[in-house]
Amino acid sequence: VRAAASALDYRPNFHARGLARARAGALGLLVPAGDPLMVPIIAGAEAAADARGLLLWTAHHDGELTERYLRLLQSGAVDAALVAGLRAGYHADALLRDPRVPTLLVDRRTVGAERWIILDDDRAARIATEYLIALGHTRIGWAGGRAGVDTAQRRANGIRDAMAAADLWLDPSWVVAADYTPEGGALAVAEIMASEVLPTAIVAADPSEALGAWHELQRRGLRVPQDVSLVAIGKLPVEDYRVDPLTCVEMPLQRLGRRAVELVLDTPWDRPIREILAEGFVISDGATVAPPPDGV
């Protein structure tokens, strides 16, 4: 049969297969619009779906699920749904408890949600902070995410834990919440640099935020890394920034996408899913970190 299918260049008809099985033969993946870190997550999810003979439909949201998306998912257009990057405070209860479409939150939890998979974000922040401490930095700033955002809170916990373990003080004036955007990074640096005593290094909670922080430091006449070192949590899936490589903590985003597909397909819709991916975090050597300046 396989030889005949190969000779005839047979391709499965997903619509016909779905009718035969009373299934759609497809998964839905909803991701936040404009977030470059979703690219490797999508790639991992596509690979896992393809291995199961399923299509992956990807759509973008603005932090919450509109009624149009909810109706589409509940109509039987997909067999299961993955939802990444919901805004802080938004609850997907109606969808998460709907037996017609098994749903899993990806890289974000919400209050009361029982089905999610996340990265060990606090570990990523600890790795970044410990890397700077090992180089001799004791004055470290934090350009974090917005209050109430699950990933931002976990990453903030990580830098606090690393500083406390090294018996170092995290100056509150060096801790700024901002959006995961270049504009947010620039605003965070502007606020941090208004302090009387300046940090010798900054950890940015997001790589887009780190790029904005970098440009703001340069605009103020500060050299990176000679005057201020900079580390990002996460790596953008684009190598050519037209600048030197950014030192960052790489996260297993493709693995996250693959694992999310496996979990949502293999777990009954009414069973809890609570999984934290803790392996695969590594420092990516770049050009934005050096020991603190002499005499600091």
C-alpha positions as a Markdown table, in Angstrom:
| # | Residue | x | y | z |
|---|---|---|---|---|
| 1 | Val | 0.0 | 0.0 | 0.0 |
| 2 | Arg | 2.8 | 2.4 | 0.9 |
| 3 | Ala | 4.7 | 1.6 | -2.3 |
| 4 | Ala | 1.5 | 2.3 | -4.4 |
| 5 | Ala | 0.8 | 5.5 | -2.5 |
| 6 | Ser | 4.4 | 6.7 | -3.1 |
| 7 | Ala | 4.2 | 5.8 | -6.8 |
| 8 | Leu | 0.9 | 7.6 | -7.2 |
| 9 | Asp | 2.2 | 10.6 | -5.2 |
| 10 | Tyr | -0.8 | 10.2 | -2.9 |
| 11 | Arg | -1.5 | 13.0 | -0.4 |
| 12 | Pro | -4.0 | 12.6 | 2.4 |
| 13 | Asn | -7.3 | 14.5 | 2.1 |
| 14 | Phe | -7.7 | 16.1 | 5.5 |
| 15 | His | -11.3 | 17.1 | 4.9 |
| 16 | Ala | -12.3 | 13.5 | 3.9 |
| 17 | Arg | -10.3 | 12.1 | 6.8 |
| 18 | Gly | -12.1 | 14.4 | 9.2 |
| 19 | Leu | -15.5 | 13.3 | 7.9 |
| 20 | Ala | -14.6 | 9.7 | 8.4 |
| 21 | Arg | -13.4 | 10.2 | 11.9 |
| 22 | Ala | -15.9 | 12.9 | 12.9 |
| 23 | Arg | -12.9 | 15.1 | 13.6 |
| 24 | Ala | -11.5 | 18.2 | 12.0 |
| 25 | Gly | -7.9 | 16.9 | 11.6 |
| 26 | Ala | -6.5 | 20.3 | 12.7 |
| 27 | Leu | -5.3 | 22.1 | 15.7 |
| 28 | Gly | -5.7 | 25.8 | 16.5 |
| 29 | Leu | -2.9 | 28.0 | 17.8 |
| 30 | Leu | -3.7 | 31.5 | 18.9 |
| 31 | Val | -0.7 | 33.8 | 19.6 |
| 32 | Pro | -0.3 | 37.5 | 20.4 |
| 33 | Ala | 0.1 | 39.7 | 17.4 |
| 34 | Gly | 3.6 | 41.1 | 16.8 |
| 35 | Asp | 5.5 | 38.9 | 19.3 |
| 36 | Pro | 8.7 | 37.5 | 17.6 |
| 37 | Leu | 9.2 | 35.0 | 20.4 |
| 38 | Met | 6.1 | 33.1 | 19.1 |
| 39 | Val | 8.0 | 32.1 | 15.9 |
| 40 | Pro | 9.9 | 29.2 | 17.4 |
| 41 | Ile | 6.9 | 28.2 | 19.5 |
| 42 | Ile | 4.8 | 28.0 | 16.2 |
| 43 | Ala | 7.6 | 26.0 | 14.5 |
| 44 | Gly | 7.7 | 23.5 | 17.3 |
| 45 | Ala | 3.9 | 23.1 | 17.4 |
| 46 | Glu | 3.8 | 22.7 | 13.6 |
| 47 | Ala | 6.4 | 19.9 | 13.7 |
| 48 | Ala | 4.5 | 18.0 | 16.4 |
| 49 | Ala | 1.2 | 18.4 | 14.6 |
| 50 | Asp | 2.7 | 17.2 | 11.4 |
| 51 | Ala | 4.1 | 14.2 | 13.1 |
| 52 | Arg | 0.5 | 13.3 | 14.2 |
| 53 | Gly | -0.9 | 13.9 | 10.6 |
| 54 | Leu | -2.7 | 17.1 | 11.7 |
| 55 | Leu | -2.8 | 20.6 | 10.3 |
| 56 | Leu | -2.0 | 23.6 | 12.5 |
| 57 | Trp | -4.0 | 26.7 | 12.0 |
| 58 | Thr | -2.4 | 29.8 | 13.5 |
| 59 | Ala | -4.2 | 33.1 | 14.2 |
| 60 | His | -3.3 | 36.2 | 16.1 |
| 61 | His | -5.0 | 37.9 | 19.0 |
| 62 | Asp | -4.6 | 41.2 | 20.9 |
| 63 | Gly | -4.4 | 39.7 | 24.4 |
| 64 | Glu | -7.9 | 38.3 | 24.7 |
| 65 | Leu | -10.2 | 36.0 | 22.7 |
| 66 | Thr | -12.9 | 37.7 | 20.8 |
| 67 | Glu | -16.3 | 36.3 | 20.4 |
| 68 | Arg | -15.5 | 35.5 | 16.8 |
| 69 | Tyr | -12.5 | 33.3 | 17.9 |
| 70 | Leu | -14.6 | 31.6 | 20.6 |
| 71 | Arg | -17.3 | 30.7 | 18.1 |
| 72 | Leu | -14.8 | 29.4 | 15.6 |
| 73 | Leu | -13.1 | 27.2 | 18.1 |
| 74 | Gln | -16.3 | 25.9 | 19.5 |
| 75 | Ser | -17.8 | 25.2 | 16.1 |
| 76 | Gly | -15.6 | 22.1 | 15.5 |
| 77 | Ala | -13.2 | 23.7 | 13.1 |
| 78 | Val | -10.3 | 22.3 | 15.2 |
| 79 | Asp | -9.9 | 19.3 | 17.4 |
| 80 | Ala | -8.0 | 21.2 | 20.1 |
| 81 | Ala | -6.7 | 24.7 | 20.8 |
| 82 | Leu | -3.4 | 26.1 | 22.1 |
| 83 | Val | -3.6 | 29.7 | 23.4 |
| 84 | Ala | -0.4 | 31.7 | 24.1 |
| 85 | Gly | 0.1 | 35.2 | 25.5 |
| 86 | Leu | -3.3 | 36.1 | 26.9 |
| 87 | Arg | -3.1 | 39.5 | 28.6 |
| 88 | Ala | -2.9 | 39.8 | 32.4 |
| 89 | Gly | -6.4 | 39.5 | 34.0 |
| 90 | Tyr | -8.1 | 37.9 | 31.0 |
| 91 | His | -9.8 | 34.6 | 31.8 |
| 92 | Ala | -10.5 | 32.0 | 29.2 |
| 93 | Asp | -12.8 | 30.0 | 31.5 |
| 94 | Ala | -15.5 | 29.5 | 28.9 |
| 95 | Leu | -13.1 | 27.9 | 26.5 |
| 96 | Leu | -11.0 | 26.0 | 29.0 |
| 97 | Arg | -14.1 | 24.2 | 30.4 |
| 98 | Asp | -15.7 | 23.4 | 27.0 |
| 99 | Pro | -15.6 | 19.7 | 26.2 |
| 100 | Arg | -16.0 | 20.4 | 22.5 |
| 101 | Val | -12.4 | 21.8 | 22.2 |
| 102 | Pro | -9.7 | 20.6 | 24.6 |
| 103 | Thr | -7.6 | 23.8 | 25.3 |
| 104 | Leu | -4.2 | 24.4 | 26.8 |
| 105 | Leu | -2.6 | 27.7 | 27.8 |
| 106 | Val | 1.0 | 28.1 | 26.5 |
| 107 | Asp | 3.7 | 30.1 | 28.4 |
| 108 | Arg | 1.1 | 31.9 | 30.5 |
| 109 | Arg | -1.2 | 31.0 | 33.4 |
| 110 | Thr | -4.4 | 32.7 | 34.5 |
| 111 | Val | -6.1 | 32.6 | 37.8 |
| 112 | Gly | -8.0 | 29.4 | 38.2 |
| 113 | Ala | -6.7 | 27.8 | 35.0 |
| 114 | Glu | -6.0 | 24.1 | 35.4 |
| 115 | Arg | -4.5 | 23.4 | 32.0 |
| 116 | Trp | -1.2 | 25.1 | 31.1 |
| 117 | Ile | 2.4 | 24.6 | 30.2 |
| 118 | Ile | 5.1 | 27.2 | 30.9 |
| 119 | Leu | 8.8 | 27.7 | 30.9 |
| 120 | Asp | 10.8 | 27.9 | 34.1 |
| 121 | Asp | 11.1 | 31.7 | 33.7 |
| 122 | Asp | 12.4 | 32.3 | 37.1 |
| 123 | Arg | 15.3 | 29.9 | 36.4 |
| 124 | Ala | 16.1 | 31.9 | 33.2 |
| 125 | Ala | 16.3 | 35.1 | 35.2 |
| 126 | Arg | 18.5 | 33.4 | 37.8 |
| 127 | Ile | 20.9 | 32.2 | 35.1 |
| 128 | Ala | 21.2 | 35.7 | 33.7 |
| 129 | Thr | 21.8 | 37.3 | 37.1 |
| 130 | Glu | 24.2 | 34.7 | 38.3 |
| 131 | Tyr | 26.2 | 35.1 | 35.0 |
| 132 | Leu | 26.6 | 38.8 | 35.8 |
| 133 | Ile | 27.4 | 38.2 | 39.5 |
| 134 | Ala | 30.1 | 35.7 | 38.4 |
| 135 | Leu | 31.8 | 38.4 | 36.4 |
| 136 | Gly | 31.9 | 40.7 | 39.5 |
| 137 | His | 28.7 | 42.8 | 39.1 |
| 138 | Thr | 27.0 | 43.7 | 42.3 |
| 139 | Arg | 24.9 | 46.6 | 41.1 |
| 140 | Ile | 22.3 | 45.1 | 38.8 |
| 141 | Gly | 19.2 | 46.7 | 37.4 |
| 142 | Trp | 16.0 | 45.0 | 36.2 |
| 143 | Ala | 14.0 | 46.1 | 33.2 |
| 144 | Gly | 11.0 | 43.8 | 33.9 |
| 145 | Gly | 7.6 | 43.2 | 32.3 |
| 146 | Arg | 4.3 | 44.7 | 33.3 |
| 147 | Ala | 2.8 | 44.0 | 36.7 |
| 148 | Gly | 0.3 | 41.2 | 36.6 |
| 149 | Val | 1.9 | 39.4 | 33.6 |
| 150 | Asp | 2.6 | 35.8 | 34.6 |
| 151 | Thr | 6.0 | 35.6 | 32.8 |
| 152 | Ala | 7.1 | 38.9 | 34.2 |
| 153 | Gln | 6.3 | 38.0 | 37.7 |
| 154 | Arg | 8.2 | 34.7 | 37.5 |
| 155 | Arg | 11.3 | 36.4 | 35.9 |
| 156 | Ala | 11.2 | 39.1 | 38.6 |
| 157 | Asn | 11.2 | 36.3 | 41.3 |
| 158 | Gly | 14.3 | 34.8 | 39.6 |
| 159 | Ile | 16.4 | 37.9 | 39.7 |
| 160 | Arg | 15.4 | 38.6 | 43.3 |
| 161 | Asp | 16.3 | 35.0 | 44.3 |
| 162 | Ala | 19.7 | 35.2 | 42.6 |
| 163 | Met | 20.6 | 38.5 | 44.2 |
| 164 | Ala | 19.4 | 37.3 | 47.7 |
| 165 | Ala | 21.4 | 34.1 | 47.3 |
| 166 | Ala | 24.6 | 36.2 | 46.6 |
| 167 | Asp | 23.7 | 38.5 | 49.6 |
| 168 | Leu | 23.3 | 41.4 | 47.2 |
| 169 | Trp | 20.8 | 44.3 | 47.4 |
| 170 | Leu | 18.4 | 44.9 | 44.5 |
| 171 | Asp | 17.9 | 48.6 | 44.7 |
| 172 | Pro | 14.2 | 49.4 | 44.2 |
| 173 | Ser | 15.1 | 52.4 | 42.0 |
| 174 | Trp | 16.8 | 50.0 | 39.5 |
| 175 | Val | 13.6 | 47.9 | 39.2 |
| 176 | Val | 11.2 | 49.1 | 36.5 |
| 177 | Ala | 8.2 | 47.5 | 35.0 |
| 178 | Ala | 7.7 | 48.1 | 31.3 |
| 179 | Asp | 6.2 | 46.6 | 28.2 |
| 180 | Tyr | 8.0 | 43.8 | 26.3 |
| 181 | Thr | 8.8 | 46.2 | 23.5 |
| 182 | Pro | 11.8 | 48.3 | 22.4 |
| 183 | Glu | 9.9 | 51.4 | 23.7 |
| 184 | Gly | 9.4 | 49.7 | 27.0 |
| 185 | Gly | 13.1 | 49.0 | 27.3 |
| 186 | Ala | 14.0 | 52.6 | 26.5 |
| 187 | Leu | 11.6 | 53.9 | 29.1 |
| 188 | Ala | 12.9 | 51.4 | 31.7 |
| 189 | Val | 16.5 | 52.6 | 31.1 |
| 190 | Ala | 15.5 | 56.2 | 31.3 |
| 191 | Glu | 13.9 | 55.6 | 34.7 |
| 192 | Ile | 16.8 | 53.5 | 36.0 |
| 193 | Met | 19.4 | 56.1 | 34.9 |
| 194 | Ala | 17.6 | 58.8 | 36.9 |
| 195 | Ser | 19.0 | 57.2 | 40.1 |
| 196 | Glu | 21.8 | 58.9 | 42.0 |
| 197 | Val | 23.9 | 55.7 | 41.9 |
| 198 | Leu | 23.8 | 53.7 | 38.6 |
| 199 | Pro | 24.0 | 50.0 | 38.1 |
| 200 | Thr | 26.8 | 48.4 | 36.2 |
| 201 | Ala | 24.5 | 45.9 | 34.5 |
| 202 | Ile | 20.9 | 45.5 | 33.5 |
| 203 | Val | 18.9 | 42.3 | 33.0 |
| 204 | Ala | 16.0 | 42.8 | 30.5 |
| 205 | Ala | 13.0 | 40.5 | 30.9 |
| 206 | Asp | 12.5 | 40.3 | 27.1 |
| 207 | Pro | 14.9 | 40.6 | 24.1 |
| 208 | Ser | 12.8 | 43.3 | 22.4 |
| 209 | Glu | 12.9 | 45.2 | 25.6 |
| 210 | Ala | 16.7 | 44.7 | 25.7 |
| 211 | Leu | 17.2 | 46.2 | 22.3 |
| 212 | Gly | 15.3 | 49.3 | 23.3 |
| 213 | Ala | 17.4 | 49.5 | 26.5 |
| 214 | Trp | 20.6 | 49.1 | 24.5 |
| 215 | His | 19.7 | 52.0 | 22.2 |
| 216 | Glu | 18.7 | 54.2 | 25.1 |
| 217 | Leu | 22.0 | 53.6 | 26.8 |
| 218 | Gln | 23.9 | 54.5 | 23.7 |
| 219 | Arg | 21.8 | 57.6 | 23.2 |
| 220 | Arg | 22.8 | 58.7 | 26.7 |
| 221 | Gly | 26.5 | 58.2 | 25.8 |
| 222 | Leu | 27.0 | 55.0 | 27.7 |
| 223 | Arg | 28.9 | 52.2 | 26.1 |
| 224 | Val | 27.6 | 48.6 | 26.2 |
| 225 | Pro | 29.3 | 46.7 | 27.7 |
| 226 | Gln | 32.2 | 48.9 | 28.8 |
| 227 | Asp | 30.0 | 51.1 | 31.0 |
| 228 | Val | 26.9 | 49.0 | 31.4 |
| 229 | Ser | 26.4 | 45.3 | 30.7 |
| 230 | Leu | 23.2 | 44.0 | 29.3 |
| 231 | Val | 21.6 | 40.6 | 29.3 |
| 232 | Ala | 18.2 | 39.6 | 27.8 |
| 233 | Ile | 15.8 | 36.8 | 28.9 |
| 234 | Gly | 15.1 | 35.1 | 25.5 |
| 235 | Lys | 16.6 | 35.3 | 22.1 |
| 236 | Leu | 15.0 | 36.9 | 19.1 |
| 237 | Pro | 14.6 | 34.5 | 16.1 |
| 238 | Val | 16.5 | 37.1 | 14.0 |
| 239 | Glu | 20.2 | 37.2 | 13.9 |
| 240 | Asp | 20.9 | 40.4 | 12.0 |
| 241 | Tyr | 20.2 | 43.3 | 14.3 |
| 242 | Arg | 22.8 | 45.4 | 12.4 |
| 243 | Val | 24.5 | 45.6 | 15.9 |
| 244 | Asp | 26.8 | 43.3 | 17.8 |
| 245 | Pro | 25.2 | 40.1 | 19.2 |
| 246 | Leu | 23.1 | 40.4 | 22.3 |
| 247 | Thr | 24.0 | 38.4 | 25.3 |
| 248 | Cys | 20.9 | 36.4 | 26.3 |
| 249 | Val | 19.5 | 33.4 | 28.0 |
| 250 | Glu | 18.2 | 31.1 | 25.3 |
| 251 | Met | 14.9 | 29.4 | 26.2 |
| 252 | Pro | 13.6 | 26.1 | 24.8 |
| 253 | Leu | 10.7 | 27.7 | 22.8 |
| 254 | Gln | 10.5 | 25.1 | 20.1 |
| 255 | Arg | 10.4 | 22.4 | 22.7 |
| 256 | Leu | 7.6 | 24.3 | 24.4 |
| 257 | Gly | 5.5 | 24.3 | 21.2 |
| 258 | Arg | 6.1 | 20.6 | 20.6 |
| 259 | Arg | 5.3 | 19.6 | 24.1 |
| 260 | Ala | 2.1 | 21.7 | 24.1 |
| 261 | Val | 0.8 | 19.8 | 21.1 |
| 262 | Glu | 1.6 | 16.4 | 22.7 |
| 263 | Leu | -0.1 | 17.3 | 26.0 |
| 264 | Val | -3.3 | 18.8 | 24.5 |
| 265 | Leu | -3.7 | 15.7 | 22.2 |
| 266 | Asp | -2.9 | 13.0 | 24.8 |
| 267 | Thr | -4.7 | 14.4 | 27.9 |
| 268 | Pro | -8.5 | 14.1 | 28.3 |
| 269 | Trp | -10.1 | 17.5 | 28.1 |
| 270 | Asp | -11.3 | 17.3 | 31.8 |
| 271 | Arg | -7.9 | 16.4 | 33.2 |
| 272 | Pro | -5.6 | 19.1 | 34.7 |
| 273 | Ile | -2.3 | 19.9 | 32.9 |
| 274 | Arg | 0.4 | 21.7 | 34.9 |
| 275 | Glu | 3.8 | 21.4 | 33.4 |
| 276 | Ile | 6.9 | 23.5 | 33.7 |
| 277 | Leu | 9.8 | 23.0 | 31.3 |
| 278 | Ala | 13.0 | 23.4 | 33.3 |
| 279 | Glu | 15.7 | 22.2 | 30.9 |
| 280 | Gly | 17.3 | 23.8 | 27.9 |
| 281 | Phe | 18.2 | 27.2 | 29.2 |
| 282 | Val | 21.7 | 28.4 | 28.2 |
| 283 | Ile | 23.6 | 31.6 | 28.1 |
| 284 | Ser | 24.3 | 32.7 | 24.6 |
| 285 | Asp | 27.6 | 34.6 | 24.5 |
| 286 | Gly | 27.3 | 38.0 | 22.9 |
| 287 | Ala | 29.0 | 41.3 | 22.9 |
| 288 | Thr | 26.9 | 43.1 | 25.6 |
| 289 | Val | 28.5 | 41.8 | 28.8 |
| 290 | Ala | 31.8 | 42.5 | 30.4 |
| 291 | Pro | 33.2 | 42.7 | 33.9 |
| 292 | Pro | 32.2 | 45.9 | 35.7 |
| 293 | Pro | 34.3 | 49.1 | 35.0 |
| 294 | Asp | 37.5 | 49.4 | 37.0 |
| 295 | Gly | 37.0 | 50.9 | 40.5 |
| 296 | Val | 33.2 | 50.0 | 40.6 |
